[in-house]
C-alpha cells in the first residue's frame, strides 16, 4: 500500500513488520515524505523489547489501520493515558471530550 499517496499523517495508527520480522502496532511520530519513510512509536509487538521504542519504517512495510469509534470508557481512559505519555495535547483534548460524551450518555 502506498501510504504517502493516501495522506499518512502524524498520529495515524499503523501496523507492519520490522526489518527483523517482528509484528508491530504503533502510531506515526514523524514522516519523511522525500524518503517515503516514517518513525513509528511501537505500542505493541510480538517482541516485547520493541514496545516503547521508535523505529523507522519504509512505506511498503506499514499499513494504516482503519479508524474505530471508541465506545467503552475504559478504552478511552487508556488512550488518554497514552496521549499524556506522548504529550499529544490535541489528541488528549479530543479524547477527554469523547469521554465526557460517553459518560453523559451513560447517565441518561
KALINCOR-V792294 format. One record per pair of residues at least 12 apart in sequence whose C-alpha atoms are under 10 Angstrom apart, sorted by the first residue. I is the first residue (numbers start at 1). J is the second residue. D is the distance in Angstrom with one decimal. If there is no record, write none. Layout:
I&J&D, I&J&D
This chain:
1&59&7.5, 1&60&6.1, 1&61&8.5, 1&62&7.9, 1&63&6.8, 1&64&8.7, 2&36&9.0, 2&59&6.3, 2&60&6.6, 2&61&9.7, 2&62&9.1, 2&63&8.7, 2&64&9.8, 3&36&8.6, 3&37&9.6, 3&58&9.8, 3&59&6.2, 3&60&7.9, 3&61&9.9, 3&62&8.0, 3&63&7.3, 3&64&7.2, 4&31&9.3, 4&32&9.6, 4&33&7.0, 4&34&9.8, 4&36&6.7, 4&37&8.7, 4&38&9.7, 4&59&7.1, 4&60&9.8, 5&33&9.9, 5&36&9.8, 5&59&9.9, 6&64&9.3, 8&28&8.4, 8&31&8.2, 8&33&9.5, 8&38&9.2, 8&59&9.7, 8&63&9.8, 8&64&7.7, 9&27&9.5, 9&28&7.0, 9&29&8.8, 9&30&8.3, 9&31&7.5, 9&38&9.6, 9&64&9.8, 10&27&7.6, 10&28&4.9, 10&29&5.5, 10&30&5.8, 10&31&6.9, 10&38&8.9, 10&39&9.3, 10&40&9.4, 11&26&9.1, 11&27&5.4, 11&28&5.0, 11&29&6.3, 11&30&8.5, 11&40&9.3, 11&41&9.6, 11&88&8.8, 11&91&8.7, 12&26&8.4, 12&27&5.4, 12&28&5.5, 12&29&8.5, 12&40&9.6, 12&64&7.0, 12&65&7.7, 12&66&9.1, 12&67&8.8, 13&25&7.4, 13&26&5.7, 13&27&4.2, 13&28&6.5, 13&29&9.8, 13&40&8.9, 13&41&9.5, 13&42&10.0, 13&62&9.9, 13&63&8.6, 13&64&6.0, 13&65&5.5, 13&66&8.0, 13&67&8.2, 14&26&5.6, 14&27&5.7, 14&28&7.2, 14&40&8.1, 14&41&9.7, 14&42&9.4, 14&61&10.0, 14&62&6.3, 14&63&5.3, 14&64&4.4, 14&65&5.1, 14&66&8.7, 15&27&8.4, 15&40&9.3, 15&42&9.2, 15&44&9.3, 15&45&9.5, 15&61&8.5, 15&62&5.6, 15&63&5.3, 15&64&6.6, 15&65&6.8, 16&40&9.9, 16&45&9.7, 16&57&8.5, 16&58&9.9, 16&59&9.9, 16&60&9.0, 16&61&5.7, 16&62&4.4, 16&63&6.0, 16&64&8.8, 16&65&10.0, 17&45&9.3, 17&57&8.7, 17&60&10.0, 17&61&6.2, 17&62&7.1, 17&63&9.5, 18&45&9.9, 18&50&9.7, 18&55&8.2, 18&56&8.7, 18&57&7.2, 18&58&9.5, 18&61&7.5, 18&62&8.9, 19&55&9.8, 19&56&9.6, 19&57&8.3, 19&58&9.8, 19&61&8.7, 21&46&9.7, 21&47&9.7, 22&45&6.8, 22&46&6.2, 22&47&6.3, 22&48&9.7, 22&50&8.4, 23&42&9.9, 23&44&8.3, 23&45&5.5, 23&46&5.7, 23&47&7.7, 23&50&9.5, 24&40&9.1, 24&41&9.4, 24&42&6.3, 24&43&7.7, 24&44&5.8, 24&45&4.4, 24&46&7.0, 24&47&8.3, 24&48&9.9, 24&50&8.0, 24&51&8.4, 24&55&9.9, 24&62&9.1, 25&40&8.6, 25&41&8.4, 25&42&5.8, 25&43&6.0, 25&44&5.1, 25&45&6.2, 25&46&9.4, 25&51&9.0, 25&62&9.4, 25&63&9.6, 25&64&9.9, 25&65&9.2, 26&39&9.8, 26&40&6.0, 26&41&5.3, 26&42&4.4, 26&43&5.0, 26&44&6.6, 26&45&8.7, 26&51&9.0, 26&52&9.3, 26&53&9.8, 26&54&9.1, 26&55&9.9, 26&64&9.9, 26&65&9.6, 27&39&8.5, 27&40&5.5, 27&41&5.5, 27&42&6.9, 27&43&7.8, 27&54&9.6, 27&64&9.2, 27&65&9.5, 28&40&4.7, 28&41&6.4, 28&42&9.1, 28&54&9.4, 28&55&9.9, 28&56&9.7, 28&57&9.9, 28&64&9.6, 29&41&6.1, 29&42&9.8, 29&54&8.1, 29&55&9.6, 29&56&9.8, 29&86&9.4, 30&56&9.3, 31&56&9.4, 31&57&9.8, 32&56&9.9, 32&58&9.6, 33&59&9.4, 35&58&7.9, 35&59&8.8, 36&57&8.8, 36&58&6.1, 36&59&5.5, 36&60&8.8, 37&56&6.8, 37&57&5.5, 37&58&4.3, 37&59&5.5, 37&60&8.9, 37&61&9.3, 37&62&9.4, 38&54&9.9, 38&55&8.2, 38&56&5.6, 38&57&5.5, 38&58&6.5, 38&59&7.5, 38&62&9.1, 39&53&10.0, 39&54&6.3, 39&55&5.4, 39&56&4.4, 39&57&6.3, 39&58&9.0, 40&53&8.3, 40&54&5.4, 40&55&5.3, 40&56&6.2, 40&57&7.1, 40&62&9.4, 41&53&5.9, 41&54&4.4, 41&55&6.7, 41&56&9.0, 41&86&9.4, 42&54&6.0, 42&55&7.4, 43&82&9.3, 69&98&9.7, 70&95&9.3, 70&98&8.3, 70&99&9.2, 70&102&9.3, 71&98&8.7, 71&99&8.8, 71&101&9.8, 71&102&7.1, 72&99&8.7, 72&102&7.7, 72&103&9.6, 73&98&9.1, 73&99&6.5, 73&100&9.4, 73&101&10.0, 73&102&6.8, 73&103&7.6, 73&106&9.7, 74&99&9.4, 75&99&9.5, 76&95&6.5, 76&96&8.0, 76&98&7.7, 76&99&6.3, 76&102&9.3, 77&95&8.2, 77&96&8.5, 77&99&7.6, 78&95&10.0, 79&91&9.0, 79&92&8.3, 79&95&7.4, 79&96&9.6, 80&92&5.8, 80&93&8.9, 80&94&9.2, 80&95&6.2, 80&96&7.2, 80&99&9.2, 81&95&10.0, 83&95&8.5
